[in-house]
């Protein structure tokens, strides 16, 4: 049996289900937490899980690629992690204000020819009131490295605390 709610209560209920804490406006502590949660999710390499942090109509610029909506995010991440093997990522808060966060990051990965790379970049994030990301703009540069130059050597998955 469904309990009938008023439209305002239905929207309030849906908002609680669809929210992604911590919510804006961000403090230094909640911005750091938001960044670490994003890092942990990306290190799972699970496109569906990662996509749930974004609005249904999210807009991305990743390098020179423009992506719109969660479905395109999932397809993009599937392609990305099919080519970027042994992926390990570290994100760091750079700046924040209101509902925006800027991060810098580095990640290491191996290509299909067993060559290693470290990628460096910056992201600008814009969130809605429920903590879902509306926009993600990423600029990324890849540097070839040798296996012996790798720094990120934890087991696959979230970085140890």
C-alpha positions in Angstrom: 0.0 0.0 0.0 1.4 3.4 -1.0 1.0 6.3 1.4 -0.3 9.3 -0.5 1.9 12.4 -0.1 1.3 15.9 -1.1 3.3 17.1 -4.2 5.7 19.1 -1.9 6.3 16.0 0.3 6.8 13.8 -2.8 9.5 16.3 -4.0 11.1 16.5 -0.6 11.2 12.6 -0.5 12.7 12.4 -4.0 15.2 15.1 -3.2 16.4 13.0 -0.2 16.8 9.9 -2.4 18.5 11.8 -5.2 20.9 13.8 -3.0 24.6 13.1 -3.0 26.2 14.5 0.3 28.0 16.5 1.2 25.8 19.2 -0.2 26.7 22.8 -1.2 27.5 25.3 -0.1 30.8 23.7 0.7 33.1 24.3 3.6 36.7 23.3 3.5 35.9 20.1 5.3 33.0 19.1 3.1 34.8 20.1 -0.1 37.7 17.8 0.9 35.2 15.0 1.7 33.5 15.5 -1.7 36.9 15.3 -3.5 37.8 12.1 -1.6 34.5 10.5 -2.3 34.9 11.2 -6.0 38.4 9.8 -6.0 37.2 6.6 -4.2 34.4 6.1 -6.7 36.7 6.7 -9.8 39.2 4.2 -8.4 36.5 1.5 -8.4 36.5 1.8 -12.2 32.8 1.1 -12.1 31.1 3.4 -14.7 27.6 3.0 -13.3 28.7 3.8 -9.8 30.7 6.8 -10.9 27.8 8.1 -13.1 25.5 8.3 -10.1 27.3 11.4 -8.8 26.2 13.4 -11.8 22.9 14.9 -12.9 21.0 13.1 -15.6 21.8 16.0 -18.0 25.4 16.6 -16.8 27.8 18.3 -19.2 31.4 17.4 -19.4 34.5 18.5 -21.3 37.1 15.8 -20.9 40.3 16.8 -22.8 38.8 17.6 -26.3 35.7 15.4 -25.9 32.3 16.8 -25.0 29.9 14.6 -23.1 26.2 15.2 -22.2 24.1 13.1 -19.9 24.7 10.1 -17.6 24.3 7.6 -20.4 27.2 9.2 -22.4 29.2 9.4 -19.1 28.9 5.6 -18.7 29.9 4.9 -22.3 32.9 7.3 -22.0 34.1 5.6 -18.8 33.7 2.2 -20.3 35.9 3.2 -23.2 38.4 5.0 -20.9 38.9 2.0 -18.5 39.1 -0.5 -21.4 42.2 1.5 -22.5 43.6 2.8 -19.3 44.5 -0.4 -17.4 45.8 -0.6 -13.8 44.2 2.8 -13.2 45.0 4.5 -9.9 44.0 8.1 -9.1 44.7 10.7 -6.5 42.6 13.9 -6.4 43.3 17.0 -4.3 41.2 20.0 -3.4 42.5 23.1 -5.1 39.8 25.7 -4.4 36.1 25.9 -3.6 33.3 28.4 -3.2 29.6 27.9 -2.8 28.6 25.1 -5.2 31.9 24.9 -7.1 35.0 22.9 -6.5 38.3 22.9 -8.3 40.7 19.9 -8.0 44.1 18.9 -9.3 44.8 15.2 -9.8 47.3 12.7 -11.0 46.7 9.1 -12.1 48.8 6.3 -13.4 47.7 3.7 -16.0 49.0 1.2 -18.4 48.0 0.9 -22.1 47.3 -2.2 -24.1 50.9 -2.3 -25.2 52.1 -2.5 -21.5 53.4 1.1 -21.6 53.0 3.2 -18.4 51.7 6.8 -18.1 51.1 9.3 -15.4 48.4 11.8 -16.3 48.1 15.2 -14.6 45.2 17.5 -14.7 42.7 20.0 -13.3 39.0 19.8 -13.0 36.3 22.4 -12.4 33.1 21.0 -10.8 29.7 22.7 -10.6 27.0 21.1 -8.3 23.3 21.4 -8.0 21.6 21.9 -4.6 21.3 18.1 -4.1 25.1 17.6 -4.5 25.0 16.1 -8.0 27.5 17.4 -10.4 26.0 19.5 -13.2 29.3 20.3 -15.0 32.8 18.8 -15.1 35.6 20.4 -17.1 38.8 18.5 -17.2 42.2 19.4 -18.7 44.6 16.5 -18.8 48.2 15.8 -19.9 49.8 12.4 -20.2 53.5 11.7 -19.5 55.1 8.4 -20.4 56.9 6.8 -17.4 58.7 3.6 -16.8 57.3 0.9 -14.6 60.0 1.7 -12.0 58.8 5.4 -11.9 55.3 4.4 -10.8 54.2 6.0 -7.5 50.7 4.6 -7.0 51.1 1.0 -6.1 48.2 0.1 -3.8 45.8 -2.8 -4.6 43.2 -2.0 -7.3 40.3 0.0 -5.8 40.1 3.1 -3.4 43.4 4.5 -2.2 44.2 3.4 1.4 43.5 6.1 4.0 
